[in-house]
Amino acid sequence: MWRQRGEKCGAVRGERGGQYVGFSECLFRSVMTTPAGSGRGFGSVSWWGLSPALDLQAESPPVDPDSQADTVHSTPELDVLLLGSVDGRHLLRTLSRAKLWPRRRFNVSWDGDESPDSQVLEFFVLENNLEAVARHMLIFSLALEDPEKMGLQERSETFLEVWGNALLRPPVAAFVRAQADLLAHLVPEPDRLEEQLPWLSLRALKFRERDALEAVFRFWAGGEKGPEAFPMSRLWDSRLRHYLGSRYDARRGVSDWDLRMKLHDRGAQVIHTQEFRRWRDTGVAFELRDSSAYHVPNRTLASGRLLSYRGERVAARGYWGDIATGPFVAFGIEADDESLLRTSNGQPVKTAGEITQHNVTELLREVAAWGRARASRGDAEEQQSSEASPEPGTPAAPTPESFIVHFLPLNSAETLHHKSCYNGRFQLLYVACGMVHLLSPELGACVAPGGNLIVELARYLVDVRQEQLQGFNTQVGERARAAGFAPQTEARPSETFARFCKSQESDLGSTDPAVEPGTPSLDVLAQPLEASSPAPEGLTQPLQGGTPHCEPCQLPSESPGSLSEVLAQPQGALAVSNCESDSKTGV
């Protein structure tokens, strides 16, 4: 049976079978730090994007206006694959701006067979942990909540708190529990899931991944009662102490330096000193009410890890996300309304939090309007089809446009090209900076000739020095070239995204000797923590009266899927798993 203990490094300790098990220093030495120079600030799990939200239709290959016609068959297609998009910001912005673009045809069904009568926006999302998949589902269910049940302002405020705050208000925590309980009951029942959430497809996930996903939702729903199940404030402070070390007592000066000398210099001038300090100290980025209202741990930021301690696998749950940059970049540093970015006496008149709230509110408003427009058009088409009397053999009218998010199995990036339905299928590929090591000729084979590649750069990672940024950008270009892409000559210069186009004559067998497919993760973004800066001593409590000796911890070889093994355990007892279960794969 597991029992919560005081932990110094962002992990929950436990007692199993009378043997007291401790992690702390061992944990942080074991996890590959992605994606930062030292990595300690960004952590090993990404919860929010480190780049502004994109309209994916604007990034896709252009549509020829002459090709537009009334027939579905002449409407151009667009299939999008996103690696590590994390928070759904790109998908939500794409949906909110869909009305500005010519209609496209998303006509390939899941099994690869053509279904020309359907017009459905299909996004394929691949993450490296199941909590990110669960947060996608929670965020989209919130964004698509019935306006009669939850008003726009309440929806936007709930969105911001769940998405970017370590601590929640009790009403928001109650919403998370209720929604997580609903999702936990839907995940194991595909028919009910398809009926209630038609925009979601989990058919590609492995069976054990679905079981682990259900376990994630049950933990969010309060399967383990009380804040001690996930003591977020203590875990946050422990991470911060470990990150800053001897600079902890001067943490305000450190946060001011990181903000002014790094984030401001790199284009995020609207982030205010006070909101950045508050987030660094408490994890609360968006304080929309009195500060005393935020005291319930945000369980959606918890993640599980399997650690090897003295030859034995031990399960741990903790907070291993970003404590350096913050969730301000995704929606808070750019705006369609230029007045929000106005300055007075050289200072921005709006903070990043205020800009984020405005942008999210408008985004959710536009998504709701987009959905209502398609619903009303569907009712009109249904009425017209019922009034008309089509001749025998005439095909039915296409259904109204909607969208589906397909979640792909963890660790499937290197094997997608083996499935014929993915080979050369996607017109747009998006790769987050923490997933760049997966950019290979095999993944490039999934992009259609003439398709586009968007790579998120490490511009807003405060741990990364300028020379490291340049080195990372160089390696991104080399990997893209090895995967069969060339820089877009007409693309506007950007320090945030690198844009490439798939060569028409690219071939899977052609590789660039500068970057072989088997090379390890980029040195700039994935260094072992012990190689960059030794962690301070004294962060572990004694093991049964003795001083712990932390042997070098190794995450299992199947580490991206280790969460499945951690959270698939009974929530009352996160036991060590032998990880021997097999399951069918969807890819």
NORZI-V448341 format. One record per residue. N is the residue number from 1. RES is the residue in one small letter. PSI is psi in degrees with one decimal (999 if undefined). Layout:
n=N res=RES psi=PSI
n=N res=RES psi=PSI
This chain:
n=1 res=m psi=137.8
n=2 res=w psi=141.9
n=3 res=r psi=133.9
n=4 res=q psi=140.9
n=5 res=r psi=167.0
n=6 res=g psi=128.2
n=7 res=e psi=142.5
n=8 res=k psi=-9.2
n=9 res=c psi=38.1
n=10 res=g psi=28.4
n=11 res=a psi=151.5
n=12 res=v psi=128.4
n=13 res=r psi=165.6
n=14 res=g psi=166.0
n=15 res=e psi=124.7
n=16 res=r psi=119.5
n=17 res=g psi=33.2
n=18 res=g psi=-8.7
n=19 res=q psi=122.7
n=20 res=y psi=123.6
n=21 res=v psi=127.5
n=22 res=g psi=152.1
n=23 res=f psi=-80.7
n=24 res=s psi=-108.4
n=25 res=e psi=-39.6
n=26 res=c psi=-39.0
n=27 res=l psi=-49.7
n=28 res=f psi=-21.0
n=29 res=r psi=-22.8
n=30 res=s psi=-32.9
n=31 res=v psi=128.2
n=32 res=m psi=132.5
n=33 res=t psi=104.7
n=34 res=t psi=142.9
n=35 res=p psi=92.3
n=36 res=a psi=163.3
n=37 res=g psi=-59.6
n=38 res=s psi=-32.5
n=39 res=g psi=-17.3
n=40 res=r psi=-32.8
n=41 res=g psi=-41.1
n=42 res=f psi=-30.4
n=43 res=g psi=-160.1
n=44 res=s psi=-4.1
n=45 res=v psi=133.6
n=46 res=s psi=128.8
n=47 res=w psi=-23.1
n=48 res=w psi=156.8
n=49 res=g psi=150.2
n=50 res=l psi=35.1
n=51 res=s psi=154.2
n=52 res=p psi=153.4
n=53 res=a psi=141.0
n=54 res=l psi=148.7
n=55 res=d psi=108.7
n=56 res=l psi=-26.2
n=57 res=q psi=-32.1
n=58 res=a psi=-23.4
n=59 res=e psi=-8.2
n=60 res=s psi=165.7
n=61 res=p psi=140.8
n=62 res=p psi=152.3
n=63 res=v psi=131.2
n=64 res=d psi=116.2
n=65 res=p psi=-28.9
n=66 res=d psi=-19.0
n=67 res=s psi=-9.2
n=68 res=q psi=135.0
n=69 res=a psi=178.4
n=70 res=d psi=-24.2
n=71 res=t psi=145.8
n=72 res=v psi=-34.5
n=73 res=h psi=-22.7
n=74 res=s psi=1.4
n=75 res=t psi=129.8
n=76 res=p psi=154.0
n=77 res=e psi=161.6
n=78 res=l psi=114.4
n=79 res=d psi=134.3
n=80 res=v psi=134.1
n=81 res=l psi=125.7
n=82 res=l psi=125.0
n=83 res=l psi=114.7
n=84 res=g psi=28.9
n=85 res=s psi=-21.7
n=86 res=v psi=-59.5
n=87 res=d psi=5.9
n=88 res=g psi=8.2
n=89 res=r psi=-39.2
n=90 res=h psi=-39.6
n=91 res=l psi=-44.0
n=92 res=l psi=-41.0
n=93 res=r psi=-36.6
n=94 res=t psi=-43.5
n=95 res=l psi=-39.0
n=96 res=s psi=-24.0
n=97 res=r psi=12.3
n=98 res=a psi=-31.0
n=99 res=k psi=-15.2
n=100 res=l psi=-7.5
n=101 res=w psi=156.6
n=102 res=p psi=150.5
n=103 res=r psi=137.7
n=104 res=r psi=162.7
n=105 res=r psi=121.7
n=106 res=f psi=81.3
n=107 res=n psi=19.1
n=108 res=v psi=121.0
n=109 res=s psi=175.5
n=110 res=w psi=-37.3
n=111 res=d psi=6.1
n=112 res=g psi=-5.5
n=113 res=d psi=141.0
n=114 res=e psi=135.3
n=115 res=s psi=78.5
n=116 res=p psi=-13.1
n=117 res=d psi=-6.4
n=118 res=s psi=143.3
n=119 res=q psi=91.8
n=120 res=v psi=129.3
n=121 res=l psi=116.9
n=122 res=e psi=123.4
n=123 res=f psi=138.1
n=124 res=f psi=120.2
n=125 res=v psi=129.8
n=126 res=l psi=119.9
n=127 res=e psi=168.7
n=128 res=n psi=6.5
n=129 res=n psi=150.6
n=130 res=l psi=-22.8
n=131 res=e psi=-35.4
n=132 res=a psi=-39.2
n=133 res=v psi=-43.9
n=134 res=a psi=-40.0
n=135 res=r psi=-36.9
n=136 res=h psi=-49.6
n=137 res=m psi=-41.5
n=138 res=l psi=-44.2
n=139 res=i psi=-42.5
n=140 res=f psi=-38.1
n=141 res=s psi=-33.0
n=142 res=l psi=-44.7
n=143 res=a psi=-30.2
n=144 res=l psi=15.1
n=145 res=e psi=144.1
n=146 res=d psi=123.3
n=147 res=p psi=-25.1
n=148 res=e psi=-22.8
n=149 res=k psi=-32.3
n=150 res=m psi=121.0
n=151 res=g psi=169.0
n=152 res=l psi=-44.7
n=153 res=q psi=-44.3
n=154 res=e psi=-38.6
n=155 res=r psi=-44.6
n=156 res=s psi=-39.8
n=157 res=e psi=-41.3
n=158 res=t psi=-41.6
n=159 res=f psi=-50.1
n=160 res=l psi=-42.4
n=161 res=e psi=-44.9
n=162 res=v psi=-39.4
n=163 res=w psi=-40.2
n=164 res=g psi=0.4
n=165 res=n psi=138.2
n=166 res=a psi=-25.3
n=167 res=l psi=143.6
n=168 res=l psi=158.9
n=169 res=r psi=150.5
n=170 res=p psi=-42.4
n=171 res=p psi=-36.9
n=172 res=v psi=-40.4
n=173 res=a psi=-37.0
n=174 res=a psi=-39.5
n=175 res=f psi=-44.2
n=176 res=v psi=-43.6
n=177 res=r psi=-44.9
n=178 res=a psi=-43.8
n=179 res=q psi=-39.2
n=180 res=a psi=-38.5
n=181 res=d psi=-41.1
n=182 res=l psi=-47.7
n=183 res=l psi=-35.1
n=184 res=a psi=-33.3
n=185 res=h psi=-25.2
n=186 res=l psi=-34.2
n=187 res=v psi=-44.5
n=188 res=p psi=-1.9
n=189 res=e psi=89.8
n=190 res=p psi=-37.2
n=191 res=d psi=-45.9
n=192 res=r psi=-36.7
n=193 res=l psi=-45.2
n=194 res=e psi=-33.5
n=195 res=e psi=-43.4
n=196 res=q psi=-29.5
n=197 res=l psi=72.6
n=198 res=p psi=-14.5
n=199 res=w psi=-1.1
n=200 res=l psi=135.3
n=201 res=s psi=120.3
n=202 res=l psi=14.6
n=203 res=r psi=-25.1
n=204 res=a psi=-16.9
n=205 res=l psi=150.3
n=206 res=k psi=158.1
n=207 res=f psi=-40.6
n=208 res=r psi=-28.1
n=209 res=e psi=-37.3
n=210 res=r psi=-40.2
n=211 res=d psi=-42.3
n=212 res=a psi=-35.1
n=213 res=l psi=-41.1
n=214 res=e psi=-39.3
n=215 res=a psi=-36.9
n=216 res=v psi=-48.1
n=217 res=f psi=-36.2
n=218 res=r psi=-34.3
n=219 res=f psi=-42.7
n=220 res=w psi=-36.5
n=221 res=a psi=-4.7
n=222 res=g psi=29.5
n=223 res=g psi=-32.3
n=224 res=e psi=113.7
n=225 res=k psi=153.8
n=226 res=g psi=154.2
n=227 res=p psi=-18.6
n=228 res=e psi=-16.5
n=229 res=a psi=-28.3
n=230 res=f psi=80.0
n=231 res=p psi=81.2
n=232 res=m psi=-42.5
n=233 res=s psi=-42.9
n=234 res=r psi=-39.4
n=235 res=l psi=-39.4
n=236 res=w psi=-47.3
n=237 res=d psi=-37.0
n=238 res=s psi=-42.9
n=239 res=r psi=-42.7
n=240 res=l psi=-42.2
n=241 res=r psi=-41.5
n=242 res=h psi=-36.3
n=243 res=y psi=-44.5
n=244 res=l psi=-27.8
n=245 res=g psi=-126.1
n=246 res=s psi=-12.4
n=247 res=r psi=3.8
n=248 res=y psi=-42.5
n=249 res=d psi=-20.2
n=250 res=a psi=31.5
n=251 res=r psi=-29.2
n=252 res=r psi=-42.7
n=253 res=g psi=-37.0
n=254 res=v psi=-44.3
n=255 res=s psi=-38.4
n=256 res=d psi=-40.7
n=257 res=w psi=-48.2
n=258 res=d psi=-37.1
n=259 res=l psi=-51.8
n=260 res=r psi=-39.8
n=261 res=m psi=-12.6
n=262 res=k psi=-68.1
n=263 res=l psi=-44.4
n=264 res=h psi=-41.6
n=265 res=d psi=-22.5
n=266 res=r psi=9.4
n=267 res=g psi=4.4
n=268 res=a psi=51.0
n=269 res=q psi=-20.4
n=270 res=v psi=-12.8
n=271 res=i psi=120.6
n=272 res=h psi=149.1
n=273 res=t psi=-43.9
n=274 res=q psi=-43.3
n=275 res=e psi=-31.8
n=276 res=f psi=-42.0
n=277 res=r psi=-45.5
n=278 res=r psi=-43.5
n=279 res=w psi=-42.6
n=280 res=r psi=-37.1
n=281 res=d psi=-38.6
n=282 res=t psi=-17.3
n=283 res=g psi=2.0
n=284 res=v psi=106.5
n=285 res=a psi=-37.9
n=286 res=f psi=98.7
n=287 res=e psi=91.8
n=288 res=l psi=-11.0
n=289 res=r psi=-172.4
n=290 res=d psi=143.8
n=291 res=s psi=-29.3
n=292 res=s psi=-12.1
n=293 res=a psi=-14.1
n=294 res=y psi=100.9
n=295 res=h psi=-2.1
n=296 res=v psi=125.3
n=297 res=p psi=138.3
n=298 res=n psi=97.8
n=299 res=r psi=-17.2
n=300 res=t psi=-10.7
n=301 res=l psi=7.5
n=302 res=a psi=146.2
n=303 res=s psi=156.0
n=304 res=g psi=152.4
n=305 res=r psi=144.8
n=306 res=l psi=125.1
n=307 res=l psi=149.2
n=308 res=s psi=115.4
n=309 res=y psi=111.9
n=310 res=r psi=46.2
n=311 res=g psi=6.3
n=312 res=e psi=139.9
n=313 res=r psi=131.2
n=314 res=v psi=135.2
n=315 res=a psi=139.4
n=316 res=a psi=148.0
n=317 res=r psi=136.9
n=318 res=g psi=-169.8
n=319 res=y psi=115.3
n=320 res=w psi=35.3
n=321 res=g psi=-162.7
n=322 res=d psi=130.1
n=323 res=i psi=16.5
n=324 res=a psi=-45.6
n=325 res=t psi=-49.2
n=326 res=g psi=167.1
n=327 res=p psi=24.9
n=328 res=f psi=-21.0
n=329 res=v psi=-36.6
n=330 res=a psi=-45.4
n=331 res=f psi=-1.0
n=332 res=g psi=-2.2
n=333 res=i psi=-4.4
n=334 res=e psi=154.1
n=335 res=a psi=143.9
n=336 res=d psi=-31.9
n=337 res=d psi=104.4
n=338 res=e psi=-21.3
n=339 res=s psi=-24.7
n=340 res=l psi=-22.7
n=341 res=l psi=8.8
n=342 res=r psi=147.9
n=343 res=t psi=154.4
n=344 res=s psi=121.8
n=345 res=n psi=36.2
n=346 res=g psi=1.9
n=347 res=q psi=139.0
n=348 res=p psi=140.3
n=349 res=v psi=-18.2
n=350 res=k psi=144.9
n=351 res=t psi=167.1
n=352 res=a psi=-34.8
n=353 res=g psi=-41.5
n=354 res=e psi=-40.3
n=355 res=i psi=-40.5
n=356 res=t psi=-45.7
n=357 res=q psi=-41.7
n=358 res=h psi=-47.2
n=359 res=n psi=-42.3
n=360 res=v psi=-40.9
n=361 res=t psi=-45.6
n=362 res=e psi=-37.5
n=363 res=l psi=-46.9
n=364 res=l psi=-33.7
n=365 res=r psi=-44.9
n=366 res=e psi=-36.8
n=367 res=v psi=-42.6
n=368 res=a psi=-41.7
n=369 res=a psi=-38.6
n=370 res=w psi=-43.3
n=371 res=g psi=-41.0
n=372 res=r psi=-38.1
n=373 res=a psi=-40.7
n=374 res=r psi=-34.2
n=375 res=a psi=-44.0
n=376 res=s psi=-37.3
n=377 res=r psi=-36.0
n=378 res=g psi=-40.6
n=379 res=d psi=-40.3
n=380 res=a psi=-43.3
n=381 res=e psi=-37.3
n=382 res=e psi=-39.2
n=383 res=q psi=-41.9
n=384 res=q psi=-41.0
n=385 res=s psi=-32.0
n=386 res=s psi=-32.8
n=387 res=e psi=-34.0
n=388 res=a psi=159.2
n=389 res=s psi=88.9
n=390 res=p psi=149.5
n=391 res=e psi=153.5
n=392 res=p psi=137.9
n=393 res=g psi=-8.3
n=394 res=t psi=128.5
n=395 res=p psi=150.9
n=396 res=a psi=154.1
n=397 res=a psi=146.0
n=398 res=p psi=148.5
n=399 res=t psi=160.0
n=400 res=p psi=153.7
n=401 res=e psi=138.6
n=402 res=s psi=-159.7
n=403 res=f psi=154.9
n=404 res=i psi=134.6
n=405 res=v psi=114.6
n=406 res=h psi=124.1
n=407 res=f psi=125.7
n=408 res=l psi=157.3
n=409 res=p psi=151.3
n=410 res=l psi=147.4
n=411 res=n psi=22.8
n=412 res=s psi=2.0
n=413 res=a psi=-34.9
n=414 res=e psi=-6.0
n=415 res=t psi=-1.2
n=416 res=l psi=-36.2
n=417 res=h psi=-13.3
n=418 res=h psi=-20.5
n=419 res=k psi=126.1
n=420 res=s psi=-29.1
n=421 res=c psi=-15.6
n=422 res=y psi=-20.1
n=423 res=n psi=114.4
n=424 res=g psi=23.3
n=425 res=r psi=-39.3
n=426 res=f psi=136.1
n=427 res=q psi=-14.7
n=428 res=l psi=131.4
n=429 res=l psi=126.2
n=430 res=y psi=131.3
n=431 res=v psi=121.5
n=432 res=a psi=160.6
n=433 res=c psi=-28.6
n=434 res=g psi=-5.4
n=435 res=m psi=12.1
n=436 res=v psi=-28.1
n=437 res=h psi=-14.2
n=438 res=l psi=-5.5
n=439 res=l psi=111.8
n=440 res=s psi=169.2
n=441 res=p psi=-32.4
n=442 res=e psi=-43.7
n=443 res=l psi=-36.9
n=444 res=g psi=-26.9
n=445 res=a psi=-17.4
n=446 res=c psi=-9.4
n=447 res=v psi=134.5
n=448 res=a psi=149.6
n=449 res=p psi=133.2
n=450 res=g psi=-5.1
n=451 res=g psi=165.4
n=452 res=n psi=152.6
n=453 res=l psi=129.8
n=454 res=i psi=123.3
n=455 res=v psi=126.3
n=456 res=e psi=129.2
n=457 res=l psi=172.8
n=458 res=a psi=31.9
n=459 res=r psi=-38.2
n=460 res=y psi=21.3
n=461 res=l psi=112.8
n=462 res=v psi=-21.3
n=463 res=d psi=-15.0
n=464 res=v psi=124.1
n=465 res=r psi=166.6
n=466 res=q psi=-40.8
n=467 res=e psi=-31.2
n=468 res=q psi=-37.1
n=469 res=l psi=-44.8
n=470 res=q psi=-42.0
n=471 res=g psi=-39.0
n=472 res=f psi=-44.3
n=473 res=n psi=-38.6
n=474 res=t psi=-43.8
n=475 res=q psi=-33.0
n=476 res=v psi=-45.1
n=477 res=g psi=-39.0
n=478 res=e psi=-42.8
n=479 res=r psi=-39.0
n=480 res=a psi=-41.8
n=481 res=r psi=-39.5
n=482 res=a psi=-28.5
n=483 res=a psi=0.8
n=484 res=g psi=19.7
n=485 res=f psi=154.3
n=486 res=a psi=150.2
n=487 res=p psi=142.7
n=488 res=q psi=117.1
n=489 res=t psi=-30.3
n=490 res=e psi=-1.5
n=491 res=a psi=142.6
n=492 res=r psi=142.8
n=493 res=p psi=140.1
n=494 res=s psi=137.6
n=495 res=e psi=-2.4
n=496 res=t psi=-37.1
n=497 res=f psi=144.3
n=498 res=a psi=130.9
n=499 res=r psi=132.9
n=500 res=f psi=164.1
n=501 res=c psi=140.8
n=502 res=k psi=128.0
n=503 res=s psi=141.4
n=504 res=q psi=-32.6
n=505 res=e psi=15.9
n=506 res=s psi=149.2
n=507 res=d psi=144.0
n=508 res=l psi=-31.7
n=509 res=g psi=-13.5
n=510 res=s psi=120.4
n=511 res=t psi=150.4
n=512 res=d psi=124.6
n=513 res=p psi=-18.4
n=514 res=a psi=-31.0
n=515 res=v psi=101.1
n=516 res=e psi=151.8
n=517 res=p psi=-27.1
n=518 res=g psi=3.6
n=519 res=t psi=148.0
n=520 res=p psi=-178.8
n=521 res=s psi=154.1
n=522 res=l psi=133.9
n=523 res=d psi=-36.3
n=524 res=v psi=-36.8
n=525 res=l psi=-4.0
n=526 res=a psi=85.7
n=527 res=q psi=142.1
n=528 res=p psi=138.8
n=529 res=l psi=-39.9
n=530 res=e psi=-18.9
n=531 res=a psi=-21.7
n=532 res=s psi=-46.9
n=533 res=s psi=119.5
n=534 res=p psi=140.1
n=535 res=a psi=149.6
n=536 res=p psi=151.6
n=537 res=e psi=172.0
n=538 res=g psi=18.6
n=539 res=l psi=-3.3
n=540 res=t psi=145.6
n=541 res=q psi=153.7
n=542 res=p psi=146.6
n=543 res=l psi=105.2
n=544 res=q psi=53.1
n=545 res=g psi=-7.5
n=546 res=g psi=162.6
n=547 res=t psi=126.4
n=548 res=p psi=138.5
n=549 res=h psi=112.0
n=550 res=c psi=102.0
n=551 res=e psi=154.6
n=552 res=p psi=117.8
n=553 res=c psi=139.9
n=554 res=q psi=125.8
n=555 res=l psi=145.4
n=556 res=p psi=158.6
n=557 res=s psi=-27.8
n=558 res=e psi=38.7
n=559 res=s psi=-40.4
n=560 res=p psi=-26.1
n=561 res=g psi=2.3
n=562 res=s psi=-25.7
n=563 res=l psi=-37.2
n=564 res=s psi=-38.9
n=565 res=e psi=-32.5
n=566 res=v psi=-52.4
n=567 res=l psi=-8.9
n=568 res=a psi=-8.6
n=569 res=q psi=159.5
n=570 res=p psi=133.9
n=571 res=q psi=-19.9
n=572 res=g psi=-18.0
n=573 res=a psi=100.1
n=574 res=l psi=90.7
n=575 res=a psi=164.4
n=576 res=v psi=134.4
n=577 res=s psi=143.7
n=578 res=n psi=-6.2
n=579 res=c psi=40.1
n=580 res=e psi=2.0
n=581 res=s psi=141.6
n=582 res=d psi=154.0
n=583 res=s psi=162.7
n=584 res=k psi=149.3
n=585 res=t psi=153.9
n=586 res=g psi=-7.8
n=587 res=v psi=999
